[in-house]
Amino acid sequence: MDITSRFDSAQEFFDSLECGVMLLDRTLHPIWSNRFYEREVAEQLRMCDTHCFTGMNSGEMRCEDCLPPQVLHTGRTLETLRSLRDEHGGELRYRVVLTPYGDGEGVAVFILRMESDEHSPGSAWRERFLLSAIRNSHDAVFALDRQNTVRFWNRGAERLFGWNITETVGRGLEHIFVEDESGTAELFSPEDARQEIPGQEIRLRTRNSGVVWADVSRTPLLDGSGRPNGYSFVVRDITEKRAALEKMAFTERMSAVGNMAAALAHEIGTPLGVISSSTEYLMLDLEKGDERREDLATILSETERIGGLVRNLLEFARPEAPVFELLQLGSVVERVERLVRHSASKQSTKLVIKSSGSDLVYGDANQLEQVLLNLTINALQAIGSGGMITIVLGGDDDAVTLSVEDDGPGFTPEAKESLFHPFFTTKANGTGLGLAVAKRIVEEHGGSLSTVERETGATFQVRLPVLEPKPD
C-alpha cells in the first residue's frame, strides 16, 4: 500500500481536525491535504500563494530559508510562525510544524491556528507598551541580521552613537561606528551565531570620535525552527562608572600608601640624620687632598638623595591643605618657565608658551606651581636632549586647561594604565610619587589631571573649574 492509500484510509480522521494537514512528496509537491487546509488555508487565506512551505512554489522561487528542503535533508522536525490578514483585515496567526514521514518519502505539514491569551486585544496593548519601553530606553538597543545590517535602532542608541534611526536602519554596522579595540569583531560577527554574551566591557568610538566604555550584551535572534536570524544588543555607557571606580580605587591606594609612607619616613628619617651629620663631622678631620673625602662626599650625596625621598614621603603622607585665592595661571606658568629655562637650554630643548582665553581660577599658587613644575621636568627628562616642550594655557566654558606637551618617546599602553599610581616610575632614579602627588593636588582643587592621546610624544592636561561670576 503506497503512502497516498495509507492516508486515504485515515482521511475521515484528518478531515475532522481543526488544523491544516498537507503531504509533500520527495520533490516537495503537494499530494494530499485535508478539508481544513483546503477550506481555510488554501481558499480563504490563500496561504499557499504566500508561503513556500506549502510546496506550491517551484524550486526556483523558494527562498534560501525554505523549510521543507531542510526537513527532507536533515530528517528533523522544524517549525515556524506565520501571520496573515483575513478578508476583514484581522490578524490571524498560525504555528506551522513540518516533519518527515515514512523513510524519507516526503514531508508532512501541520498548520495550527494559534488561539491563546497572547493574541487577545490586551496582548496588542502589552506589545505596544513593551516596544515603546524598548524604543525609549536610556540604554542603546539595536538589532542586526546575519549580514550585520541594522534592523532596529532605539533612541538610546541615537544618544550614545550619534546616529539617528533614518541613518542606521538598513545600513551595515561598519558605517555607523568603528571598534576601538582588537577582538571586538567577534562580538558583532561571531563564529557561533547561537552564542549568547551576558555582558562584555569594550571601548567604542562614536560618531564624533569620542571614546566610551560600554557594557555590551548580545542575544541571538532565532526563528521558529531554532535557526539564528541575527542578534540583538543592549549597550550601556559605563564610562562614568569606570571613572568613579578607578577614582575610588586610587583614593584607597593613596590612603594605604600614605599610612605606609608616614611610618617609613619616620623610621628612615632619624638614622639618616645621624649618618649625614656623622659624615660631615668626619670630613672636617680630613685634608682636602685626602682620597677618603671623595668616598665620604658620595655617602653625603646619597643620604641627601634619600632625604629628598623622605621629604616626598612626608609630603605625600601628610599633604598641606591648599590655601585658595584668586590667581592667574599665567603667572604660575611664567614662574615655572623661569625655573626650567636654564635646564631646557642646557639640553638644547625648545620651550614654547601658548596662552589664550581666561586664566582666572581659585587655587593655591604654590601647589599649582608644584604640579606644573613636576610635569615640565618630567617632559625634559623624557626628551633627554633636543626636541620641544609646549605649555598651553587655555580654556572653554567648562574649565581652564593647562597642558604640557612634548615630542619625546611617549609611553606604552601598559605604562599609561599605571602612570598615576604611587611608586610607579619609568625613570632609573625616580620615586614614582611626583604624578601621584600632582594628581591629588589637582583633584583637591576640584579639577582633573589626565593624559591626552597623541600619535607621538606625551601630553598631560590639567583641567580646573572656571571662575564663576558673582551674582549681581
The 8 nearest C-alpha neighbors of each residue, nearest first, counted from 0:
[[1, 4, 5, 2, 3, 6, 8, 7],
 [2, 0, 4, 3, 5, 6, 7, 104],
 [1, 3, 5, 4, 6, 0, 101, 104],
 [4, 2, 6, 5, 1, 7, 31, 30],
 [5, 3, 7, 1, 6, 2, 0, 8],
 [4, 6, 2, 8, 3, 7, 1, 0],
 [7, 5, 9, 8, 3, 4, 10, 2],
 [6, 8, 10, 4, 9, 5, 3, 11],
 [7, 9, 6, 5, 10, 4, 11, 3],
 [10, 8, 6, 7, 12, 11, 13, 5],
 [11, 9, 7, 13, 12, 8, 14, 6],
 [10, 12, 14, 9, 13, 15, 8, 7],
 [13, 11, 15, 10, 9, 14, 16, 8],
 [14, 12, 10, 15, 16, 11, 33, 9],
 [13, 15, 11, 33, 34, 12, 16, 10],
 [16, 14, 13, 12, 11, 17, 34, 35],
 [15, 17, 13, 18, 14, 12, 35, 19],
 [18, 16, 35, 15, 19, 111, 112, 14],
 [19, 17, 111, 16, 110, 35, 20, 112],
 [18, 20, 36, 110, 35, 109, 33, 111],
 [21, 19, 109, 32, 33, 108, 36, 110],
 [20, 22, 32, 108, 31, 107, 33, 23],
 [23, 21, 107, 31, 29, 30, 106, 108],
 [22, 24, 29, 27, 106, 28, 105, 30],
 [23, 25, 105, 27, 26, 28, 104, 29],
 [24, 26, 105, 27, 104, 23, 103, 106],
 [25, 27, 24, 28, 23, 105, 29, 54],
 [28, 26, 23, 24, 25, 54, 29, 67],
 [27, 29, 23, 54, 26, 24, 30, 55],
 [30, 28, 23, 22, 31, 54, 24, 27],
 [29, 31, 22, 23, 28, 24, 32, 21],
 [30, 32, 22, 21, 29, 33, 3, 23],
 [33, 31, 21, 20, 36, 22, 34, 37],
 [32, 34, 14, 36, 20, 35, 13, 37],
 [33, 35, 37, 14, 36, 38, 32, 19],
 [36, 34, 38, 19, 37, 33, 39, 18],
 [37, 35, 19, 40, 34, 33, 39, 38],
 [36, 38, 41, 34, 35, 39, 40, 42],
 [39, 37, 35, 42, 36, 34, 40, 41],
 [40, 38, 43, 36, 35, 42, 41, 37],
 [39, 41, 36, 44, 46, 45, 42, 37],
 [40, 42, 45, 37, 46, 47, 39, 36],
 [41, 43, 45, 38, 39, 44, 40, 37],
 [44, 42, 39, 45, 40, 41, 38, 85],
 [45, 43, 40, 46, 42, 41, 39, 85],
 [46, 44, 41, 42, 47, 48, 43, 40],
 [47, 45, 49, 44, 48, 40, 41, 50],
 [46, 48, 45, 53, 49, 50, 41, 55],
 [49, 47, 46, 45, 50, 55, 51, 56],
 [48, 50, 46, 47, 51, 45, 53, 56],
 [51, 49, 52, 47, 46, 48, 53, 56],
 [50, 52, 53, 56, 54, 55, 61, 49],
 [53, 51, 54, 50, 67, 66, 65, 55],
 [54, 52, 51, 47, 55, 50, 29, 108],
 [53, 55, 52, 28, 51, 56, 27, 29],
 [54, 56, 53, 47, 51, 57, 28, 48],
 [57, 55, 51, 54, 60, 61, 58, 53],
 [58, 56, 60, 59, 61, 55, 54, 51],
 [57, 59, 61, 60, 56, 62, 27, 54],
 [58, 60, 57, 61, 56, 62, 63, 51],
 [61, 59, 57, 58, 56, 62, 51, 63],
 [60, 62, 58, 59, 65, 51, 56, 57],
 [63, 61, 65, 64, 60, 51, 59, 58],
 [62, 64, 65, 61, 66, 60, 68, 69],
 [63, 65, 62, 66, 61, 69, 68, 67],
 [66, 64, 62, 63, 67, 61, 68, 52],
 [65, 67, 69, 68, 64, 52, 70, 77],
 [68, 66, 70, 69, 65, 52, 71, 106],
 [69, 67, 71, 70, 66, 72, 65, 27],
 [68, 70, 72, 66, 67, 71, 73, 65],
 [71, 69, 67, 74, 75, 73, 72, 68],
 [70, 72, 68, 69, 74, 73, 67, 99],
 [71, 73, 69, 70, 74, 68, 75, 67],
 [74, 72, 75, 70, 69, 71, 68, 76],
 [73, 75, 70, 71, 72, 99, 76, 103],
 [76, 74, 73, 70, 77, 98, 99, 71],
 [75, 77, 98, 97, 70, 74, 99, 78],
 [78, 76, 224, 97, 96, 75, 98, 70],
 [79, 77, 96, 224, 223, 95, 97, 76],
 [78, 80, 223, 95, 224, 94, 222, 96],
 [81, 79, 94, 93, 95, 223, 82, 78],
 [80, 82, 93, 92, 94, 83, 79, 95],
 [81, 83, 92, 91, 93, 90, 80, 84],
 [84, 82, 91, 90, 92, 85, 81, 44],
 [85, 83, 90, 88, 89, 91, 86, 82],
 [84, 86, 88, 87, 89, 44, 90, 83],
 [85, 87, 88, 84, 89, 43, 44, 90],
 [88, 86, 85, 89, 84, 90, 91, 44],
 [89, 87, 84, 85, 86, 90, 83, 91],
 [90, 88, 84, 85, 87, 91, 86, 83],
 [91, 89, 84, 83, 85, 88, 92, 82],
 [92, 90, 83, 82, 84, 89, 93, 85],
 [93, 91, 82, 113, 81, 112, 83, 90],
 [92, 94, 112, 81, 113, 111, 80, 95],
 [93, 95, 80, 111, 110, 79, 81, 112],
 [94, 96, 110, 79, 78, 109, 80, 93],
 [97, 95, 78, 109, 108, 77, 94, 110],
 [96, 98, 108, 77, 76, 107, 78, 109],
 [97, 99, 76, 107, 106, 70, 100, 77],
 [100, 98, 106, 105, 74, 107, 103, 71],
 [101, 99, 105, 106, 104, 103, 107, 102],
 [100, 102, 104, 103, 99, 105, 2, 106],
 [103, 101, 104, 100, 99, 105, 74, 71],
 [102, 104, 105, 101, 100, 99, 71, 74],
 [105, 103, 101, 102, 25, 100, 24, 106],
 [104, 106, 24, 25, 23, 103, 100, 99],
 [107, 105, 99, 23, 98, 100, 22, 108],
 [106, 108, 22, 98, 97, 21, 99, 23],
 [107, 109, 97, 21, 20, 96, 22, 106],
 [108, 110, 20, 96, 19, 95, 111, 97],
 [111, 109, 95, 19, 18, 94, 93, 20],
 [112, 110, 18, 94, 93, 113, 95, 109],
 [111, 113, 93, 92, 114, 94, 18, 110],
 [114, 112, 93, 92, 111, 115, 94, 91],
 [113, 115, 112, 118, 116, 117, 92, 119],
 [116, 114, 117, 118, 113, 119, 112, 122],
 [115, 117, 119, 118, 122, 114, 121, 120],
 [116, 118, 115, 122, 119, 114, 121, 123],
 [119, 117, 116, 122, 115, 120, 123, 114],
 [118, 120, 122, 116, 121, 117, 123, 115],
 [121, 119, 122, 123, 118, 124, 116, 117],
 [122, 120, 124, 119, 123, 125, 118, 117],
 [121, 123, 125, 119, 124, 120, 118, 117],
 [124, 122, 126, 125, 120, 121, 127, 118],
 [123, 125, 127, 121, 122, 126, 128, 120],
 [126, 124, 128, 122, 123, 127, 129, 121],
 [125, 127, 123, 129, 128, 124, 130, 122],
 [126, 128, 130, 124, 129, 125, 131, 123],
 [127, 129, 125, 131, 126, 130, 124, 132],
 [128, 130, 132, 126, 131, 127, 125, 133],
 [131, 129, 127, 133, 132, 128, 134, 126],
 [130, 132, 134, 128, 129, 133, 127, 135],
 [133, 131, 129, 135, 130, 134, 136, 128],
 [134, 132, 136, 130, 131, 135, 129, 153],
 [133, 135, 153, 131, 132, 136, 154, 130],
 [134, 136, 132, 133, 154, 131, 137, 153],
 [137, 135, 133, 138, 134, 155, 132, 154],
 [136, 138, 155, 135, 139, 154, 156, 158],
 [139, 137, 155, 235, 136, 234, 140, 233],
 [138, 140, 156, 155, 234, 233, 235, 153],
 [141, 139, 233, 232, 153, 156, 152, 138],
 [140, 142, 152, 151, 232, 231, 153, 139],
 [143, 141, 231, 151, 150, 230, 149, 232],
 [144, 142, 149, 147, 148, 230, 229, 150],
 [143, 145, 229, 147, 146, 148, 228, 230],
 [144, 146, 229, 147, 228, 143, 148, 230],
 [145, 147, 144, 148, 143, 171, 229, 188],
 [148, 146, 143, 144, 145, 171, 172, 149],
 [147, 149, 171, 143, 170, 146, 144, 169],
 [148, 150, 143, 168, 169, 170, 151, 142],
 [149, 151, 168, 142, 143, 169, 148, 144],
 [152, 150, 142, 141, 149, 168, 153, 143],
 [153, 151, 141, 164, 156, 140, 168, 142],
 [152, 154, 134, 156, 155, 140, 141, 139],
 [155, 153, 157, 156, 135, 134, 158, 136],
 [154, 156, 139, 137, 138, 158, 157, 153],
 [157, 155, 139, 159, 154, 153, 158, 160],
 [156, 158, 154, 163, 162, 161, 155, 160],
 [159, 157, 155, 156, 161, 160, 154, 162],
 [158, 160, 156, 157, 161, 155, 139, 205],
 [159, 161, 205, 157, 162, 156, 206, 158],
 [160, 162, 157, 206, 158, 159, 163, 205],
 [163, 161, 157, 160, 166, 167, 164, 206],
 [164, 162, 157, 166, 165, 167, 161, 154],
 [163, 165, 167, 166, 152, 168, 162, 157],
 [166, 164, 167, 163, 168, 162, 169, 152],
 [167, 165, 164, 163, 162, 168, 170, 169],
 [166, 168, 164, 170, 165, 169, 149, 163],
 [169, 167, 149, 150, 170, 164, 165, 151],
 [168, 170, 149, 148, 150, 167, 171, 166],
 [171, 169, 148, 167, 168, 149, 172, 174],
 [170, 172, 148, 173, 147, 174, 149, 169],
 [171, 173, 175, 174, 147, 148, 149, 170],
 [174, 172, 171, 175, 176, 177, 147, 170],
 [175, 173, 172, 171, 176, 170, 177, 167],
 [176, 174, 172, 173, 167, 177, 206, 162],
 [177, 175, 205, 173, 174, 206, 204, 178],
 [176, 178, 204, 179, 173, 203, 175, 205],
 [177, 179, 203, 180, 204, 183, 176, 202],
 [180, 178, 203, 202, 204, 177, 181, 210],
 [179, 181, 178, 202, 182, 183, 201, 203],
 [182, 180, 183, 179, 184, 178, 185, 201],
 [181, 183, 184, 185, 180, 186, 178, 201],
 [182, 184, 186, 185, 181, 180, 178, 187],
 [185, 183, 186, 187, 182, 188, 181, 189],
 [184, 186, 189, 188, 183, 187, 182, 190],
 [185, 187, 183, 184, 189, 188, 182, 217],
 [186, 188, 184, 185, 189, 183, 147, 217],
 [189, 187, 185, 186, 184, 190, 147, 192],
 [190, 188, 185, 191, 186, 192, 187, 184],
 [189, 191, 192, 188, 185, 194, 193, 186],
 [192, 190, 189, 193, 194, 188, 195, 185],
 [191, 193, 194, 189, 190, 227, 219, 229],
 [194, 192, 191, 219, 227, 195, 218, 220],
 [195, 193, 191, 192, 196, 219, 218, 189],
 [194, 196, 218, 217, 219, 197, 193, 216],
 [195, 197, 217, 216, 198, 194, 218, 199],
 [198, 196, 216, 195, 217, 199, 215, 218],
 [199, 197, 216, 215, 196, 214, 200, 217],
 [198, 200, 215, 214, 201, 216, 197, 196],
 [201, 199, 214, 213, 215, 212, 198, 202],
 [200, 202, 213, 212, 199, 203, 214, 180],
 [203, 201, 212, 179, 211, 213, 180, 210],
 [204, 202, 179, 178, 211, 210, 205, 212],
 [205, 203, 210, 208, 209, 177, 179, 176],
 [204, 206, 160, 208, 209, 207, 176, 203],
 [205, 207, 208, 161, 160, 176, 204, 162],
 [206, 208, 209, 205, 161, 204, 160, 210],
 [209, 207, 205, 204, 206, 210, 176, 203],
 [210, 208, 205, 204, 207, 211, 206, 203],
 [209, 211, 204, 203, 208, 205, 202, 212],
 [212, 210, 203, 202, 238, 213, 204, 209],
 [211, 213, 202, 238, 237, 201, 236, 203],
 [212, 214, 236, 237, 235, 201, 200, 215],
 [213, 215, 200, 235, 199, 234, 198, 237],
 [216, 214, 234, 199, 198, 233, 213, 200],
 [217, 215, 198, 197, 233, 196, 232, 199],
 [218, 216, 232, 196, 195, 231, 197, 230],
 [217, 219, 195, 231, 230, 220, 232, 196],
 [220, 218, 230, 193, 229, 221, 195, 227],
 [219, 221, 230, 229, 228, 227, 218, 231],
 [222, 220, 227, 226, 225, 228, 219, 223],
 [221, 223, 225, 224, 226, 227, 228, 79],
 [224, 222, 79, 78, 225, 80, 221, 226],
 [225, 223, 78, 77, 222, 79, 226, 221],
 [224, 226, 221, 222, 223, 227, 77, 78],
 [225, 227, 221, 222, 224, 228, 223, 220],
 [228, 226, 221, 220, 229, 192, 219, 193],
 [227, 229, 220, 221, 144, 145, 226, 222],
 [230, 228, 144, 145, 220, 143, 227, 219],
 [231, 229, 219, 220, 143, 218, 142, 144],
 [230, 232, 142, 218, 217, 141, 219, 143],
 [233, 231, 217, 141, 216, 140, 142, 234],
 [232, 234, 140, 216, 139, 215, 235, 138],
 [235, 233, 215, 139, 214, 138, 213, 232],
 [234, 236, 214, 138, 213, 237, 139, 215],
 [235, 237, 213, 238, 212, 214, 234, 211],
 [238, 236, 240, 213, 212, 239, 241, 235],
 [237, 239, 212, 241, 240, 211, 236, 242],
 [240, 238, 242, 241, 237, 243, 236, 212],
 [239, 241, 237, 243, 242, 238, 244, 236],
 [242, 240, 244, 238, 243, 239, 245, 237],
 [241, 243, 239, 245, 240, 244, 246, 238],
 [244, 242, 246, 240, 241, 245, 239, 247],
 [245, 243, 247, 241, 246, 242, 248, 240],
 [246, 244, 248, 242, 247, 243, 249, 241],
 [245, 247, 249, 243, 244, 248, 242, 250],
 [248, 246, 244, 250, 249, 245, 243, 251],
 [247, 249, 245, 251, 246, 250, 244, 252],
 [250, 248, 246, 252, 247, 251, 245, 253],
 [251, 249, 253, 247, 248, 252, 246, 254],
 [250, 252, 248, 254, 249, 253, 247, 255],
 [253, 251, 249, 255, 254, 250, 256, 248],
 [254, 252, 250, 256, 251, 255, 257, 249],
 [253, 255, 257, 251, 252, 256, 250, 258],
 [256, 254, 252, 258, 257, 253, 251, 259],
 [255, 257, 259, 253, 258, 254, 260, 252],
 [258, 256, 316, 260, 254, 259, 255, 253],
 [259, 257, 261, 255, 260, 256, 254, 316],
 [258, 260, 256, 262, 257, 261, 263, 255],
 [259, 261, 257, 263, 312, 258, 262, 316],
 [262, 260, 264, 316, 258, 263, 259, 313],
 [261, 263, 265, 259, 260, 264, 266, 258],
 [264, 262, 260, 266, 265, 261, 259, 267],
 [263, 265, 309, 267, 261, 266, 262, 268],
 [264, 266, 268, 262, 263, 267, 261, 269],
 [265, 267, 263, 264, 268, 262, 269, 270],
 [268, 266, 264, 265, 269, 270, 271, 263],
 [267, 269, 271, 265, 264, 266, 270, 272],
 [268, 270, 272, 271, 267, 266, 273, 265],
 [271, 269, 273, 272, 268, 267, 274, 266],
 [270, 272, 274, 268, 273, 269, 267, 275],
 [271, 273, 275, 269, 270, 274, 276, 268],
 [272, 274, 270, 276, 271, 275, 277, 269],
 [275, 273, 271, 277, 272, 276, 278, 270],
 [276, 274, 272, 278, 273, 277, 299, 271],
 [275, 277, 279, 273, 278, 274, 272, 280],
 [278, 276, 280, 274, 279, 275, 273, 281],
 [279, 277, 281, 275, 280, 276, 274, 295],
 [278, 280, 282, 276, 277, 281, 275, 283],
 [279, 281, 277, 278, 283, 282, 276, 284],
 [282, 280, 278, 283, 279, 284, 277, 285],
 [281, 283, 279, 285, 284, 280, 292, 278],
 [284, 282, 280, 281, 285, 279, 286, 278],
 [285, 283, 282, 281, 286, 280, 279, 287],
 [286, 284, 282, 283, 289, 287, 292, 281],
 [285, 287, 289, 288, 284, 283, 292, 282],
 [288, 286, 289, 285, 292, 290, 282, 283],
 [287, 289, 286, 290, 292, 285, 291, 293],
 [288, 290, 286, 291, 287, 292, 285, 293],
 [291, 289, 292, 293, 288, 294, 287, 286],
 [290, 292, 294, 293, 289, 295, 285, 282],
 [291, 293, 295, 290, 294, 289, 296, 282],
 [294, 292, 296, 291, 295, 290, 297, 289],
 [295, 293, 297, 291, 296, 292, 298, 290],
 [294, 296, 298, 292, 297, 293, 299, 278],
 [295, 297, 293, 299, 294, 298, 292, 300],
 [298, 296, 300, 294, 295, 299, 301, 293],
 [299, 297, 295, 301, 296, 300, 302, 294],
 [298, 300, 296, 302, 297, 301, 275, 295],
 [301, 299, 297, 303, 298, 302, 296, 304],
 [300, 302, 304, 298, 303, 299, 297, 305],
 [301, 303, 305, 299, 304, 300, 306, 298],
 [302, 304, 306, 300, 301, 305, 299, 307],
 [305, 303, 301, 307, 306, 302, 300, 308],
 [304, 306, 308, 302, 307, 303, 301, 309],
 [305, 307, 303, 309, 304, 308, 302, 310],
 [308, 306, 310, 304, 305, 309, 303, 311],
 [307, 309, 305, 311, 306, 310, 312, 304],
 [310, 308, 306, 312, 264, 311, 307, 313],
 [309, 311, 313, 307, 312, 308, 314, 306],
 [312, 310, 308, 314, 309, 313, 315, 307],
 [311, 313, 315, 309, 310, 260, 314, 316],
 [312, 314, 316, 310, 315, 311, 317, 261],
 [315, 313, 311, 318, 317, 312, 316, 310],
 [314, 316, 312, 313, 318, 317, 311, 257],
 [315, 317, 257, 313, 261, 314, 260, 312],
 [316, 318, 314, 315, 313, 319, 261, 257],
 [319, 317, 314, 315, 316, 320, 313, 436],
 [318, 320, 321, 317, 314, 322, 366, 315],
 [319, 321, 318, 322, 443, 440, 363, 317],
 [322, 320, 363, 323, 319, 366, 362, 443],
 [321, 323, 363, 320, 324, 362, 364, 319],
 [324, 322, 362, 363, 361, 321, 325, 364],
 [323, 325, 361, 362, 326, 363, 322, 364],
 [324, 326, 361, 360, 362, 359, 323, 327],
 [327, 325, 360, 359, 324, 361, 328, 362],
 [326, 328, 359, 329, 358, 330, 360, 325],
 [329, 327, 331, 330, 358, 332, 326, 359],
 [328, 330, 332, 327, 331, 333, 358, 392],
 [329, 331, 333, 328, 332, 327, 334, 326],
 [332, 330, 328, 334, 329, 333, 368, 335],
 [331, 333, 329, 335, 330, 334, 336, 328],
 [332, 334, 330, 336, 331, 335, 329, 337],
 [335, 333, 337, 331, 336, 332, 330, 338],
 [334, 336, 338, 332, 337, 333, 372, 339],
 [335, 337, 333, 334, 339, 338, 340, 332],
 [336, 338, 334, 340, 335, 339, 333, 341],
 [339, 337, 335, 336, 340, 334, 341, 372],
 [340, 338, 342, 336, 341, 337, 343, 335],
 [341, 339, 343, 337, 342, 336, 338, 344],
 [340, 342, 344, 343, 339, 345, 338, 337],
 [343, 341, 345, 339, 344, 340, 346, 379],
 [342, 344, 348, 340, 345, 341, 346, 347],
 [345, 343, 347, 341, 346, 342, 348, 340],
 [344, 346, 342, 343, 347, 341, 348, 340],
 [345, 347, 384, 344, 343, 348, 385, 342],
 [348, 346, 385, 344, 345, 384, 343, 349],
 [349, 347, 385, 343, 386, 387, 346, 344],
 [348, 350, 387, 388, 386, 351, 347, 343],
 [349, 351, 388, 387, 389, 348, 352, 343],
 [352, 350, 389, 388, 390, 349, 353, 387],
 [351, 353, 390, 389, 391, 354, 350, 392],
 [354, 352, 391, 392, 390, 351, 355, 389],
 [353, 355, 392, 393, 391, 352, 356, 329],
 [356, 354, 393, 392, 357, 353, 394, 358],
 [355, 357, 393, 394, 358, 354, 395, 392],
 [356, 358, 359, 394, 355, 393, 399, 395],
 [359, 357, 328, 327, 399, 360, 329, 356],
 [358, 360, 327, 326, 357, 466, 328, 325],
 [361, 359, 466, 326, 325, 362, 465, 358],
 [360, 362, 325, 324, 323, 326, 466, 359],
 [363, 361, 323, 324, 364, 360, 444, 325],
 [362, 364, 323, 322, 321, 366, 365, 367],
 [363, 365, 367, 366, 368, 362, 331, 326],
 [366, 364, 368, 367, 363, 369, 331, 321],
 [365, 367, 369, 368, 363, 364, 370, 440],
 [368, 366, 370, 364, 369, 365, 363, 371],
 [367, 369, 365, 371, 366, 370, 331, 372],
 [368, 370, 366, 372, 367, 371, 373, 365],
 [371, 369, 437, 367, 373, 368, 372, 374],
 [370, 372, 374, 368, 373, 369, 375, 367],
 [373, 371, 369, 375, 374, 370, 335, 368],
 [372, 374, 370, 376, 371, 375, 369, 377],
 [375, 373, 377, 371, 372, 376, 378, 370],
 [374, 376, 378, 372, 377, 373, 371, 379],
 [377, 375, 379, 373, 378, 374, 372, 380],
 [378, 376, 374, 380, 375, 379, 381, 373],
 [377, 379, 381, 375, 376, 380, 405, 382],
 [380, 378, 376, 382, 381, 377, 383, 375],
 [379, 381, 377, 383, 378, 382, 376, 384],
 [382, 380, 378, 379, 383, 407, 377, 408],
 [383, 381, 407, 379, 380, 384, 378, 386],
 [382, 384, 380, 381, 379, 346, 385, 407],
 [385, 383, 346, 382, 347, 348, 386, 379],
 [386, 384, 348, 347, 346, 387, 382, 383],
 [385, 387, 348, 406, 349, 384, 382, 388],
 [386, 388, 349, 348, 350, 405, 406, 389],
 [389, 387, 405, 350, 404, 351, 349, 390],
 [388, 390, 351, 404, 403, 352, 350, 391],
 [391, 389, 403, 352, 402, 353, 351, 404],
 [390, 392, 353, 402, 401, 354, 352, 389],
 [393, 391, 354, 401, 400, 353, 355, 402],
 [394, 392, 355, 400, 356, 354, 399, 391],
 [393, 395, 399, 400, 398, 356, 357, 396],
 [394, 396, 397, 398, 399, 393, 356, 400],
 [397, 395, 398, 394, 465, 399, 464, 357],
 [396, 398, 395, 465, 464, 399, 394, 463],
 [399, 397, 464, 465, 463, 395, 394, 462],
 [398, 400, 394, 463, 462, 465, 393, 358],
 [401, 399, 462, 394, 393, 461, 392, 398],
 [400, 402, 392, 461, 460, 391, 393, 462],
 [403, 401, 460, 391, 459, 390, 461, 404],
 [404, 402, 390, 459, 458, 389, 391, 460],
 [403, 405, 458, 389, 388, 457, 402, 390],
 [406, 404, 388, 456, 457, 407, 387, 378],
 [407, 405, 456, 386, 387, 455, 457, 408],
 [406, 408, 456, 382, 405, 409, 381, 457],
 [409, 407, 456, 410, 455, 406, 381, 382],
 [410, 408, 456, 457, 407, 455, 411, 406],
 [411, 409, 414, 415, 408, 412, 457, 456],
 [410, 412, 414, 413, 415, 409, 416, 408],
 [413, 411, 415, 414, 416, 410, 417, 409],
 [412, 414, 411, 415, 416, 417, 410, 418],
 [415, 413, 411, 417, 416, 412, 418, 410],
 [416, 414, 412, 418, 413, 417, 411, 410],
 [415, 417, 414, 413, 418, 412, 419, 420],
 [418, 416, 420, 414, 415, 419, 423, 413],
 [419, 417, 415, 420, 414, 416, 423, 434],
 [418, 420, 435, 434, 417, 421, 438, 423],
 [419, 421, 417, 423, 418, 435, 422, 249],
 [420, 422, 432, 435, 423, 431, 419, 253],
 [431, 423, 421, 432, 430, 424, 420, 435],
 [424, 422, 431, 421, 420, 418, 417, 425],
 [425, 423, 431, 426, 429, 422, 430, 418],
 [424, 426, 427, 423, 429, 414, 431, 428],
 [427, 425, 429, 428, 424, 430, 431, 380],
 [426, 428, 429, 425, 424, 430, 431, 380],
 [429, 427, 426, 430, 424, 425, 431, 304],
 [428, 430, 426, 431, 427, 424, 425, 432],
 [431, 429, 432, 422, 424, 428, 308, 433],
 [422, 430, 432, 424, 423, 429, 421, 433],
 [433, 431, 435, 421, 430, 422, 434, 436],
 [432, 434, 436, 435, 431, 437, 373, 430],
 [435, 433, 437, 419, 436, 432, 438, 418],
 [434, 436, 419, 432, 438, 437, 433, 421],
 [437, 435, 439, 433, 434, 438, 432, 440],
 [438, 436, 434, 370, 440, 439, 435, 433],
 [439, 437, 435, 441, 436, 440, 448, 434],
 [438, 440, 442, 436, 437, 441, 443, 435],
 [441, 439, 443, 437, 442, 438, 436, 444],
 [440, 442, 444, 438, 446, 443, 439, 447],
 [441, 443, 446, 445, 439, 444, 440, 447],
 [444, 442, 440, 445, 441, 439, 446, 321],
 [445, 443, 441, 442, 446, 362, 440, 463],
 [444, 446, 442, 443, 463, 464, 441, 447],
 [447, 445, 463, 442, 462, 441, 444, 464],
 [446, 448, 462, 442, 441, 461, 449, 463],
 [449, 447, 461, 438, 460, 441, 462, 459],
 [450, 448, 460, 459, 447, 451, 461, 438],
 [449, 451, 459, 458, 460, 452, 448, 457],
 [450, 452, 458, 459, 453, 449, 460, 457],
 [451, 453, 450, 454, 458, 457, 455, 456],
 [454, 452, 455, 451, 456, 457, 458, 409],
 [453, 455, 452, 456, 457, 409, 406, 451],
 [456, 454, 453, 409, 406, 457, 408, 407],
 [455, 457, 406, 409, 407, 408, 405, 453],
 [456, 458, 409, 405, 404, 406, 455, 453],
 [457, 459, 404, 451, 403, 450, 460, 405],
 [460, 458, 450, 403, 402, 449, 451, 404],
 [459, 461, 402, 449, 401, 448, 450, 458],
 [462, 460, 448, 401, 400, 447, 402, 463],
 [461, 463, 400, 446, 447, 399, 398, 460],
 [462, 464, 446, 399, 398, 465, 400, 461],
 [465, 463, 398, 446, 399, 466, 445, 397],
 [466, 464, 398, 399, 467, 397, 360, 463],
 [465, 467, 360, 359, 468, 464, 361, 398],
 [466, 468, 465, 469, 464, 360, 470, 359],
 [469, 467, 466, 470, 471, 465, 359, 360],
 [468, 470, 467, 471, 466, 465, 325, 361],
 [471, 469, 468, 467, 466, 465, 361, 325],
 [470, 469, 468, 467, 466, 465, 325, 359]]
